[in-house]
């Protein structure tokens, strides 16, 4: 892809979950464990579908993150059993959710190397969805806080979200570069306002984050690994 060399990037934003560190694989594991555990009440696939529908309903009032997910686990179990689930089973489900908070933070390959190369040349920030307390916990455990001038946790990532952040930093979209694993949340909204974006897929993608771009964006970089960011001409200046 050919880009005008006079374009100068001033601000680079990274998604956090599944871009800087592992996240969705933990949710995937608990989904599977939960559905298997609930087979005493309902078939696995039926339980998974019911849980997904519950999560979607809860996105607006509860948002994203482990707390919202745990509430959805318990609500789905209660509703599908007509509130007849054994209290001990409900307690076990609660522990499934709470146990996710204790998981260690595993950085993805190349993250530290890339941040070290970019720090000082660009203003680096993080824009992520999720629970504020939990996301700050992960940032602290990951040891990445010193690389970023801001760690922004939002309810949704859409065009208005990115526009508002760029207005705060007084940065034109053409000088902004977004990096993330979600085409729906990280990439397409940034591209729609005229920014540049790199899509680095994670091995697991939540169904809610799936989206197609149909090859219509000139400022999109499809990468396989974080370190490939350093090979982009636009970020070599």
N, C-alpha and C positions, 0 to 999 in steps of 0.2 A: 504494500500500500504506500502510495506517494503522499507525503505531507509537506506543506510549506515549511522551509527551514526557519523562517522568521517567527514562527509560533514559539512562544516561550512559556513553559510550564512554571507556575509560581507556587501552586498548592497541590499536594498529592494526598489523597485520602485512602485509607485502607479499611475495608470491612474487617471485623474481628473474628467471629465464629466461622470456622472452616476456611478462613483466608490466612489468619495469623496462627490460629491453633485449632486443634480437633474439637468438634462439638457434635455434629449431626450423628456420628457413629454411636455416641452414647445414647442419644434419643432413639436411634434405630434398635439398639440392643434392648432397651427398656420396653419399647413397643412390642418386640418379639416375646420377651419374658412375661410381660403383662398378658398378652393374648394367650400364651400357653397356660399361664396360671388360671386364667378365666375359663378354660375349656371345661371345668367342672360345672359351669353354668350355661355356656353357649359356645358354639363352634368358633374356632380361631378366626376365620375370615370374617365372620359376622361381627365378632368383637372388634377387629381392626377397623372395619368400616364404621361401626358405631362410634369408636373412639375418634376417628378422623372427623366425622360430622360434629362431634362434641367440641373438638379443638377449633374447628372453623367457626362455630357459633360463639366461642369464647374469645376469639381474637380481639374483637372490638372492646368488650368490657374489661378483659384481663391482660391483653397484650401478649408479648412473647416471653420466653424464658422458662426456667425450671419450675418456678412457683405456679405460673399459669398452667403449665403442663401437668403438674401434680394434681391441681384442682380438677382438670379435665379427666385424668385417670380415675379419680374417685367418683366424680359425677357420672361418668360413663358406666362405671361398675354398678352404682346405685340405680341408675335409670334402667339399665338392661335387665336387672334382676327385680325390678319393681320394689326396690328398697329392702329386699329380702337377703341380701348378701350377708354372710357370716361376719360379725364384727371383727373377728381375728383376721379374716381375709382382707377386710377393708384396712385394718391396721398394717398388714403386710404391704398393701399397695401404697400406702402413705410412706412407708420406709423405702420403697422402690424409688419414689420421687426424691425424698430427702437425701437418699444415698448418692444421687447424682451430684449434689453440691460438694461432696467430699472427694470427688474424682480429681486426680492430679491434672495439671494443665500441660498438654504436650504440644510444643511448637511444631509447626509444619516445616519441612525441609527448606532451607534457604532463607527463611524469614530474617534471622539475625544478620546474615551476610548482606542481604539487600538493604535493610534499614541502615546498617552501618555505612554503606556506599552512598545512600541518598541523603542521609542526615547532614545538615550543613549546606547542602546544595539547594534544598527545597524545604519549604515549610511542610511538615508532616503532621497529619491528624488522623484520627480514627472516627469513623461513623458506623455505628452498629445498632441493631435492634436488640431488645431484650430487657431484662430487669437491671436497673441501675446498680443495685448493690452487688448482684452476682457478676455483672460484667466488670465492675471495678475490682472485685475479688480475683477474677481471672487475669486481668491486666497486671495486678500486683504479683500474683504467683508466676506469671509468665516472665516477669523481669523486663518488660518492654516500656515501662512508663517514661523513661528518660528520652526515648526516641521521639515522642510525640508532644507537640505544643498544646494539643487539646484532645480529649477523649469524649466524644459526643454520643450519647445514647438516646435514640429516638423511638417513637411508637411505630412509625412507618417510614419507609424510604420511597418517596415519590418525587415528582418534579418540584413540587412546592417546598419539600424538605431541603433538597439540594440548593434550590434558588435562595432560600432563607439563609443557609449556611454561607453561601458565597457572598451574599449581601453583607453579612456580618464581617467577613474578611475582606470585603471590597475587592473581590477577585472576579474578573470576567470569566464566564464559562469556558472560553477558548484557552484560558490559562490554567484550567483545572483538570486533574487526572484522577479518576476513581479506579480503585483496584478491588475486585471482589469475586466471590465464587457464585453468586446468585445473579443469573441473567435478569430475573424479574425485578429484584430490589436494588442491586448494586450497579448494574450496567445500563439497562435500557433507560431508566429515568435520567441518569447523568447524560447519556447520549442525546436524549430528547431535548435537553436545554442547551445543547451545543458544546458539551464538554468532551473530553477524551476518556476512554475506559478500557481496562484490561479485564477479560474474563478468564479466571483460572479455576476450572471446575474441581470440586472435591469429589471423592469417590462415592459419597452419599449425598443425595439432594432430596430435601423434603418436597413432597408432592406440591405443596402450596407455593414453592419457589420456582417451579418449572415455567419456562416461557421460551418462545421462539423469536428470533430477530429477523429471519428471512433475508439475511445478507444485505440489508438496506442502509447500514451505517458505515460511513467512511472512517470514522474516528474510533472504530472498534478493533482491539487487538485480542485475538484468541490465543491464549498461552496454555502450555501444559505444566509449567513449573514456575514458581515464584522468581527464580534466578533469571528467567528469560526477560524480565522487566529491564534488566541492565543492558540488554541488547537492543532496546528500542531507541532509535535515533533521536526521537523527541526528548528522551530522558538522559541523553549523553551530554547535554549542554551545561 
